[in-house]
């Protein structure tokens, strides 16, 4: 932490100091006030909502209890049981007696619904198969084609054996009119001998809950009522109430209590974050939810939050301006020195302009300018010396190639002259002429890869005349790569090494593969490989060839001495010309062949580069 503080600029330190002294206390006080007001508002609103939810549940329960008591009126009207116990006769077979019975039943029913405005219909289902009913609004007749036997509310009513069952919201289809939504209070009617006479179903208007909610003046509240299965019965808002209800039900079910608090997050799709309470009715099995939008609830608390934000912004701007004014005279010359130092890091020894300020900063600037100028002179001197040193080393390295190369080439011509006198000698001398001509041009900086590969072809021709059917060369050169510029005579020592040291002690001809391709993440590297399937190189010799350790004194006639000279020559020329990471690497093992990998920068031939021509 202390190291990070020391690395900050003077202006940043001033700004942080003002921030900690002025802004942090404002943030802490404003945050504490905001959360305290939020906590107070939530506790008060939740307490009030808890009372209202209880009263709302009680009002709904009283309405349903009135209907429940009304469903027992058949016990006080014996004529109804007499009609219910009559045998079933299909409607198309009705006579005068059946029509008179239906009219009598309608007269018995028409009086009762008018007592309760919440009732919109009555239906009696006889155990004999007869159905009698009365609809308050339009006097629709019964649709005998509809049977409630498979409906869930009817099955639950039969299970109660005379007890009342309050359904959730359902569609009533028993009348010859359009189906209408209703809540049904139903019970089994029992004869004097406790045998079932039928089922009475009282259809209740669902909008009775809307009247109750309006009486509580809950315009700003979101009121939801769900049945015992969690299905929606009533809601004060349109929209995706099902998702809202599921989220509220999950929280209430998790608490395990009949009453409690609910805090719903923003559910998306127009369902904003809300807070409220829930209350469960044991009698009905229903649950009422009273929710209020958190933005509306926390309106006053948000004023405190917004005031805190504005105050913090004002303090931040004031701290930034004040720190800028205080640090300007100090930071400007320091930034000028930093910019100049970055130029020096990139190798540009450019001195900054003279500063108008005096004192310690002025002295620092003067000393820095003097140092940069001296460094510029020193670097130029070192670069000149290094250039002269590289030229001397390259010249020495080039001079070491000729004896080793000429020895092997002349030996090849001698062997051919001893074995035969043919036109092969002429071709051999022609190829030797090209190789000697190329060797004399080693002073060239770079040559195209195509010219270097052409030279390698001539060398392979020389070796094929000496080692007839002893090796085979395959060329895997990537297209459009011949214009890449490479150092001259960089591949011949590696091909020589592969032929002379890879073809002994193996069965069949030696296979040599020459490859060249562009590599690197940005296509900025050239990879040239020469691979053979010879007997490989021992590990200690491989380390010497790769320059990983010094070569010990070699015994007379040791062929590896010549190899190490040629390989070291190539590696040193690459490193001296291009520097790391470009180099030559040999990969091998006993019986695994040898692979030489040259990593060079990819430098295409431009118009200014003169391409050497091979003389015929």
Secondary structure as UniProt FT lines:
FT   HELIX           2..7
FT   HELIX           10..18
FT   HELIX           19..23
FT   HELIX           24..70
FT   TURN            71..72
FT   HELIX           73..76
FT   HELIX           78..84
FT   HELIX           91..93
FT   HELIX           96..113
FT   TURN            114..115
FT   TURN            117..118
FT   STRAND          119..126
FT   TURN            127..128
FT   STRAND          131..135
FT   TURN            136..138
FT   TURN            144..145
FT   TURN            149..150
FT   HELIX           152..160
FT   TURN            161..162
FT   STRAND          165..172
FT   STRAND          180..190
FT   TURN            192..193
FT   STRAND          196..204
FT   TURN            206..207
FT   HELIX           208..215
FT   TURN            216..217
FT   TURN            219..220
FT   STRAND          222..226
FT   TURN            228..229
FT   STRAND          232..235
FT   HELIX           241..255
FT   STRAND          259..264
FT   TURN            269..270
FT   STRAND          274..280
FT   TURN            282..284
FT   STRAND          287..293
FT   HELIX           294..297
FT   HELIX           299..345
FT   TURN            346..347
FT   HELIX           359..419
FT   HELIX           424..440
FT   TURN            441..443
FT   STRAND          447..448
FT   HELIX           449..466
FT   TURN            468..470
FT   STRAND          471..477
FT   TURN            479..480
FT   TURN            482..483
FT   STRAND          484..486
FT   TURN            488..489
FT   HELIX           492..502
FT   TURN            504..505
FT   STRAND          510..519
FT   TURN            521..522
FT   STRAND          525..532
FT   HELIX           539..545
FT   TURN            546..547
FT   TURN            556..557
FT   HELIX           559..578
FT   TURN            580..581
FT   STRAND          584..588
FT   TURN            590..591
FT   STRAND          594..601
FT   TURN            607..608
//
